[in-house]
Amino acid sequence: MLDSLVSIYRRLEKREMSRGRVSGIASDHDFEEIVSTLETHDVLIANDPNTKSVTFRATSTATEYFSASMADLLTAPSRKRKAPTTFYVADLDFLYNGEINECPTPVKSYLEHTCLVSLLEKISDHQGDISKLIFFHREKFDLQINYSAEHLSPICRLDEFKEKFVEDDIHSEQKKTIIKSVLLEFHNEFDKKLSTGLIAEKFEEFYRRVSSSYQLYVSEFSFQKIKAEVEKSKFEFITRINKVFSDIQNQLLVVPASLILVGSQYETSNSMTLKNLIIFCGAIAFAAFMMLLILNQRNTLLSILNEINNELQLIKQKHSSVKLQFDDQYKLLETRFLYQYILLEIVSLIVALALAAASALFFYFSNNKEIPIEICLVIAFALFVYAFVRIASTIGVFLKNPLRSRKY
């Protein structure tokens, strides 16, 4: 509809516009067509066939706006925040329909101001009402969305700001923090009367401060420094992982010795004796203590794995540009973890076999050196169930390994 109204406006003579009403004089051969078109769009207010004068209502919606001037366009706070999809400025005789290259300087400056508002809106913590943005950085402060047609001027380096500090994903959170910090500086320097018009007016200074702060942050980011930290962390993790198994090595030496001791202390009998029962209970208690110790070490190993994964996630967030450089480091830690975990499972299986052997010897010596077939089947079944459970648990740990499922 706006295109039709603009076409009609351009064909009128003695054009005037006031309070959203447009009036003018049509030529004799255009009058009826113009009236018909205005009636079709339901914007005709008055017409006089004698004088050929027409008056119609200028369109005013969120997407289309017919304005007398740039000042008229900026009367509504909503249009300061976001430009209509299409709009016409009568005193410039310009119809904007999305193409910025052919815009007059005032219109281009207006579009740059709304773009600046849009960029700062993405960084803001809360949008507030239609006329302000709210930020939280060390303290709460407001940014008023306010600028006038008289002060519209091109915003130099706005495209660079948009590309480098708003749309670029590298260090995005740190960049947001830097921009908020500079906004807070402006807020305090200009007596807390911070507005988008002021930011646009001082944009070169604003951009310089943001750029300088970011360069300072980047200068503290060193690949070699991060690499050294990762290498140090890797060494500490490997030491801790190895310590999980070394802490129980001395106890492991007792397993074969206890089996020999149990076998040599049983006495032959045709029934369960108190001595044999006490020795057998001691073997059960020893196996239970060993299993608890292995369980504790297994939990310690899983805890270390979670720490490794948390560190990896932190590196991915803070140093996304170089995260692939450390992939091999964490693959090595993953391999070391899996190796130690399997060792613990082997130890637990050895303890289970030792208990099974102690049980078999108990029934062997308590039955005149013969083992009932039923006892053999029960012991074999118990070992099978235990091995199946441990294998299933180990496979589950491998599949759920957060390092294995990491995504870059």
C-alpha positions as CSV (number, residue, x, y, z in Angstrom):
1,M,0.0,0.0,0.0
2,L,2.8,2.4,0.8
3,D,4.0,2.3,-2.8
4,S,0.6,3.4,-4.1
5,L,0.4,6.2,-1.6
6,V,3.8,7.5,-2.5
7,S,2.9,7.3,-6.2
8,I,-0.2,9.4,-5.5
9,Y,1.7,11.9,-3.3
10,R,4.2,12.5,-6.1
11,R,1.4,13.2,-8.6
12,L,-0.2,15.9,-6.3
13,E,0.4,19.6,-6.5
14,K,0.5,21.9,-3.5
15,R,1.2,19.0,-1.2
16,E,0.9,19.4,2.5
17,M,1.2,17.0,5.4
18,S,0.2,17.5,9.0
19,R,-0.6,15.1,11.8
20,G,-0.6,12.1,9.6
21,R,-2.8,13.6,7.0
22,V,-1.7,14.3,3.4
23,S,-3.5,16.8,1.1
24,G,-2.9,18.1,-2.3
25,I,-4.4,19.0,-5.7
26,A,-4.8,16.3,-8.4
27,S,-4.8,16.9,-12.1
28,D,-8.1,16.6,-13.9
29,H,-7.3,13.3,-15.6
30,D,-5.8,11.8,-12.4
31,F,-8.5,12.9,-9.9
32,E,-10.9,10.0,-10.2
33,E,-8.2,7.4,-10.4
34,I,-6.5,8.8,-7.2
35,V,-9.8,8.9,-5.3
36,S,-10.6,5.3,-6.4
37,T,-7.2,4.1,-5.3
38,L,-7.4,5.8,-1.9
39,E,-10.9,4.4,-1.3
40,T,-9.6,0.9,-2.2
41,H,-7.0,1.3,0.5
42,D,-9.5,2.8,2.9
43,V,-7.4,5.9,3.6
44,L,-9.4,8.6,1.9
45,I,-10.5,11.3,4.3
46,A,-12.0,13.9,1.9
47,N,-12.1,14.9,-1.7
48,D,-13.6,17.8,-3.7
49,P,-14.4,17.2,-7.4
50,N,-14.6,21.0,-8.0
51,T,-11.2,21.9,-6.7
52,K,-9.7,18.4,-7.3
53,S,-8.4,18.4,-3.8
54,V,-7.9,15.2,-1.9
55,T,-6.9,14.4,1.7
56,F,-5.9,11.0,2.8
57,R,-4.4,9.3,5.9
58,A,-0.7,8.5,5.7
59,T,0.0,4.8,6.6
60,S,1.5,4.2,9.9
61,T,2.2,0.6,11.0
62,A,5.1,-1.3,12.4
63,T,6.2,-2.3,8.8
64,E,5.1,0.7,6.7
65,Y,5.4,4.4,7.6
66,F,4.7,7.5,5.6
67,S,6.6,10.4,7.2
68,A,6.9,14.1,6.5
69,S,10.5,14.2,7.6
70,M,13.2,12.3,9.5
71,A,12.1,14.1,12.6
72,D,8.5,12.8,12.0
73,L,9.9,9.3,11.5
74,L,11.7,9.5,14.9
75,T,8.8,10.7,16.9
76,A,7.9,7.2,18.1
77,P,10.4,5.3,20.4
78,S,9.6,2.1,18.6
79,R,11.0,3.5,15.3
80,K,14.1,4.7,17.1
81,R,14.6,1.1,18.2
82,K,13.8,-0.6,14.9
83,A,13.3,0.8,11.4
84,P,10.0,0.0,9.6
85,T,10.4,-2.6,6.8
86,T,9.5,0.1,4.3
87,F,9.1,3.9,4.9
88,Y,8.8,7.1,2.9
89,V,10.4,10.5,3.9
90,A,8.4,13.2,2.1
91,D,10.9,16.1,2.4
92,L,13.6,13.9,0.9
93,D,11.2,12.3,-1.6
94,F,12.8,8.9,-0.8
95,L,11.1,5.5,-0.4
96,Y,13.1,2.9,1.5
97,N,12.3,-0.7,0.7
98,G,15.3,-2.6,2.1
99,E,18.1,-1.4,-0.2
100,I,20.6,0.7,1.7
101,N,23.1,1.5,-1.0
102,E,20.9,4.2,-2.7
103,C,19.8,5.8,0.5
104,P,20.3,9.6,1.2
105,T,22.8,10.3,4.0
106,P,20.1,11.0,6.7
107,V,18.3,7.8,5.9
108,K,21.5,5.8,5.8
109,S,22.6,7.3,9.2
110,Y,19.1,6.4,10.6
111,L,19.5,2.8,9.5
112,E,23.0,2.7,11.1
113,H,21.6,4.0,14.4
114,T,18.9,1.3,14.4
115,C,21.6,-1.3,13.6
116,L,23.7,0.0,16.5
117,V,20.6,-0.4,18.8
118,S,20.1,-3.9,17.5
119,L,23.8,-4.9,18.2
120,L,23.7,-3.4,21.7
121,E,20.4,-5.2,22.3
122,K,22.1,-8.5,21.7
123,I,24.7,-7.7,24.4
124,S,22.2,-6.3,26.9
125,D,21.1,-8.4,29.9
126,H,17.5,-7.1,29.8
127,Q,15.6,-5.0,27.2
128,G,13.5,-3.0,29.7
129,D,10.8,-0.9,28.1
130,I,10.8,0.2,24.5
131,S,13.1,3.2,25.2
132,K,16.0,1.6,27.0
133,L,18.3,-1.4,27.4
134,I,19.5,-2.6,30.8
135,F,23.0,-4.0,31.5
136,F,24.5,-5.7,34.6
137,H,28.3,-5.3,34.9
138,R,29.6,-4.7,38.4
139,E,26.5,-2.6,38.7
140,K,23.1,-2.1,37.0
141,F,23.0,0.7,34.4
142,D,20.6,1.8,31.6
143,L,21.2,2.8,28.0
144,Q,18.5,5.1,26.7
145,I,17.5,4.5,23.1
146,N,17.4,8.1,22.1
147,Y,18.7,10.2,19.3
148,S,17.3,13.0,17.1
149,A,17.1,13.8,13.4
150,E,19.3,16.9,13.9
151,H,22.2,14.8,15.1
152,L,22.0,11.9,12.6
153,S,25.4,11.3,11.0
154,P,27.2,8.3,9.6
155,I,28.6,5.9,12.2
156,C,32.2,5.0,11.1
157,R,33.5,1.5,11.7
158,L,30.1,0.2,12.7
159,D,30.4,-2.8,10.3
160,E,33.8,-3.6,11.8
161,F,32.3,-3.5,15.3
162,K,29.5,-5.8,14.2
163,E,31.8,-8.3,12.5
164,K,34.6,-8.4,15.1
165,F,32.8,-8.0,18.4
166,V,29.2,-9.1,18.0
167,E,29.0,-11.8,15.3
168,D,32.4,-13.4,15.7
169,D,32.2,-16.5,18.0
170,I,35.8,-16.4,19.1
171,H,36.0,-15.2,22.7
172,S,32.4,-14.1,22.4
173,E,31.7,-14.0,26.1
174,Q,34.8,-12.0,26.9
175,K,34.0,-9.6,24.1
176,K,30.5,-9.0,25.6
177,T,32.1,-8.4,29.0
178,I,34.5,-5.9,27.4
179,I,31.7,-4.0,25.6
180,K,29.7,-3.8,28.8
181,S,32.8,-2.5,30.7
182,V,33.3,0.3,28.1
183,L,29.6,1.2,28.2
184,L,29.9,1.5,32.0
185,E,32.8,3.8,31.6
186,F,30.8,6.0,29.3
187,H,27.9,5.8,31.7
188,N,30.0,7.2,34.5
189,E,31.9,9.7,32.5
190,F,28.8,11.4,31.1
191,D,27.0,11.8,34.4
192,K,24.9,8.6,33.9
193,K,23.1,10.1,30.8
194,L,24.1,7.3,28.5
195,S,22.1,7.1,25.2
196,T,22.6,5.4,21.9
197,G,22.8,8.9,20.4
198,L,25.8,9.6,22.6
199,I,27.4,6.2,21.7
200,A,26.9,7.0,18.0
201,E,28.4,10.5,18.4
202,K,31.4,9.1,20.2
203,F,31.5,5.8,18.3
204,E,35.2,6.1,17.2
205,E,36.2,6.5,20.8
206,F,33.9,3.7,21.9
207,Y,35.3,1.4,19.2
208,R,38.9,2.3,20.2
209,R,38.3,1.5,23.8
210,V,36.6,-1.8,23.0
211,S,39.4,-2.8,20.5
212,S,42.2,-1.8,23.0
213,S,40.6,-3.8,25.8
214,Y,40.3,-6.8,23.6
215,Q,43.9,-6.6,22.3
216,L,45.0,-6.5,26.0
217,Y,43.0,-9.6,26.6
218,V,44.4,-11.4,23.6
219,S,48.0,-10.4,24.5
220,E,47.5,-12.4,27.7
221,F,46.4,-15.4,25.7
222,S,49.4,-17.3,24.6
223,F,49.4,-20.7,22.9
224,Q,52.7,-21.6,24.5
225,K,51.4,-20.6,27.9
226,I,48.2,-22.7,27.5
227,K,50.3,-25.6,26.1
228,A,52.6,-25.5,29.2
229,E,49.6,-25.5,31.5
230,V,48.0,-28.5,29.6
231,E,51.4,-30.4,29.8
232,K,51.7,-29.7,33.5
233,S,48.1,-30.8,34.1
234,K,48.6,-33.9,32.0
235,F,51.6,-34.9,34.0
236,E,49.7,-34.4,37.3
237,F,46.7,-36.5,36.0
238,I,49.0,-39.3,34.8
239,T,50.7,-39.4,38.2
240,R,47.4,-39.6,40.0
241,I,46.1,-42.3,37.7
242,N,49.2,-44.4,38.1
243,K,49.0,-43.9,41.9
244,V,45.5,-45.5,41.9
245,F,47.1,-48.8,41.1
246,S,50.4,-48.4,42.9
247,D,48.5,-47.7,46.2
248,I,47.2,-51.3,46.3
249,Q,50.3,-53.1,44.9
250,N,51.5,-54.2,48.4
251,Q,48.0,-55.6,49.2
252,L,48.0,-57.5,46.0
253,L,51.1,-59.5,47.0
254,V,49.1,-60.8,49.9
255,V,46.5,-62.5,47.6
256,P,48.7,-65.5,46.5
257,A,50.3,-65.7,49.9
258,S,46.9,-65.9,51.6
259,L,45.8,-68.7,49.1
260,I,48.9,-70.7,50.0
261,L,48.3,-70.1,53.7
262,V,44.7,-71.1,53.5
263,G,45.5,-74.3,51.6
264,S,48.2,-75.3,54.0
265,Q,46.1,-74.7,57.2
266,Y,43.0,-76.7,56.3
267,E,42.7,-80.1,58.0
268,T,41.2,-83.2,56.4
269,S,37.9,-84.3,57.8
270,N,34.6,-85.9,56.8
271,S,32.6,-82.9,58.1
272,M,33.0,-79.2,58.6
273,T,35.4,-78.5,61.5
274,L,35.6,-75.3,63.5
275,K,39.2,-74.7,62.4
276,N,38.3,-75.1,58.7
277,L,35.2,-72.8,59.2
278,I,37.3,-70.1,60.9
279,I,39.9,-70.2,58.1
280,F,37.2,-70.1,55.5
281,C,35.5,-67.1,57.2
282,G,38.9,-65.3,57.3
283,A,39.3,-65.9,53.5
284,I,35.9,-64.4,52.9
285,A,36.7,-61.4,55.1
286,F,40.0,-60.8,53.3
287,A,38.3,-61.0,49.9
288,A,35.6,-58.6,51.1
289,F,38.2,-56.1,52.3
290,M,40.1,-56.4,49.0
291,M,36.9,-55.8,47.0
292,L,36.1,-52.7,49.1
293,L,39.6,-51.4,48.5
294,I,39.3,-52.0,44.7
295,L,35.9,-50.3,44.7
296,N,37.4,-47.3,46.4
297,Q,40.2,-47.1,43.9
298,R,37.8,-47.5,41.0
299,N,35.7,-44.6,42.3
300,T,38.9,-42.5,42.6
301,L,39.8,-43.3,39.0
302,L,36.3,-42.2,37.8
303,S,36.6,-39.0,39.8
304,I,39.9,-38.2,38.1
305,L,38.3,-38.9,34.8
306,N,35.5,-36.3,35.6
307,E,38.2,-33.8,36.5
308,I,39.9,-34.4,33.2
309,N,36.7,-33.9,31.3
310,N,35.9,-30.7,33.2
311,E,39.3,-29.3,32.3
312,L,38.8,-30.2,28.7
313,Q,35.4,-28.5,28.6
314,L,37.0,-25.4,30.1
315,I,39.7,-25.3,27.4
316,K,37.0,-25.7,24.7
317,Q,35.1,-22.7,26.1
318,K,38.0,-20.3,26.8
319,H,40.3,-21.3,24.0
320,S,38.1,-22.6,21.2
321,S,40.5,-21.5,18.5
322,V,43.3,-23.9,19.6
323,K,41.3,-26.7,21.3
324,L,42.2,-29.2,18.5
325,Q,45.9,-28.7,19.3
326,F,45.4,-30.5,22.6
327,D,43.3,-33.5,21.4
328,D,46.3,-35.9,21.5
329,Q,47.1,-34.9,25.1
330,Y,43.6,-35.9,26.2
331,K,43.6,-39.1,24.1
332,L,46.7,-40.1,26.0
333,L,45.0,-39.5,29.3
334,E,42.0,-41.5,28.1
335,T,44.2,-44.4,27.1
336,R,45.9,-44.3,30.5
337,F,42.6,-44.2,32.3
338,L,41.3,-47.2,30.4
339,Y,44.5,-49.2,31.0
340,Q,44.3,-48.6,34.8
341,Y,40.6,-49.3,34.9
342,I,41.2,-52.7,33.2
343,L,44.0,-53.5,35.6
344,L,41.6,-52.9,38.6
345,E,39.1,-55.2,37.0
346,I,41.7,-57.9,36.5
347,V,42.8,-57.6,40.2
348,S,39.1,-57.9,41.3
349,L,38.8,-61.0,39.1
350,I,42.0,-62.5,40.7
351,V,40.5,-61.8,44.2
352,A,37.3,-63.5,43.1
353,L,39.3,-66.5,41.8
354,A,41.2,-66.7,45.0
355,L,38.0,-66.7,47.0
356,A,36.6,-69.4,44.7
357,A,39.8,-71.5,45.2
358,A,39.6,-71.0,49.0
359,S,35.9,-72.1,48.9
360,A,36.8,-75.2,46.8
361,L,39.6,-76.1,49.3
362,F,37.2,-75.7,52.2
363,F,34.7,-78.2,50.8
364,Y,37.6,-80.4,49.5
365,F,39.2,-80.8,53.0
366,S,35.8,-81.0,54.7
367,N,34.7,-83.9,52.6
368,N,37.7,-86.3,52.8
369,K,39.5,-84.5,49.9
370,E,36.5,-84.7,47.5
371,I,34.5,-81.8,46.1
372,P,30.8,-82.5,45.5
373,I,29.8,-81.8,41.9
374,E,27.0,-79.5,43.2
375,I,29.6,-77.3,45.0
376,C,31.7,-77.1,41.8
377,L,28.7,-76.0,39.8
378,V,27.7,-73.3,42.3
379,I,31.2,-71.9,42.5
380,A,31.5,-71.9,38.7
381,F,28.1,-70.3,38.3
382,A,29.0,-67.6,40.9
383,L,32.3,-66.8,39.0
384,F,30.5,-66.6,35.7
385,V,27.9,-64.2,37.1
386,Y,30.5,-62.0,38.7
387,A,32.6,-61.9,35.5
388,F,29.5,-61.1,33.4
389,V,28.5,-58.2,35.8
390,R,32.1,-56.8,35.8
391,I,32.4,-57.0,32.0
392,A,29.1,-55.3,31.5
393,S,30.0,-52.6,34.0
394,T,33.4,-52.0,32.3
395,I,31.8,-51.8,28.8
396,G,29.3,-49.3,30.3
397,V,32.1,-47.1,31.7
398,F,33.8,-47.1,28.3
399,L,30.7,-46.2,26.4
400,K,29.9,-43.4,28.9
401,N,33.4,-42.1,28.9
402,P,33.0,-38.3,28.5
403,L,36.4,-38.0,26.8
404,R,35.4,-40.6,24.2
405,S,32.2,-38.7,23.4
406,R,33.8,-35.3,23.3
407,K,32.8,-33.1,20.3
408,Y,34.7,-30.2,18.9
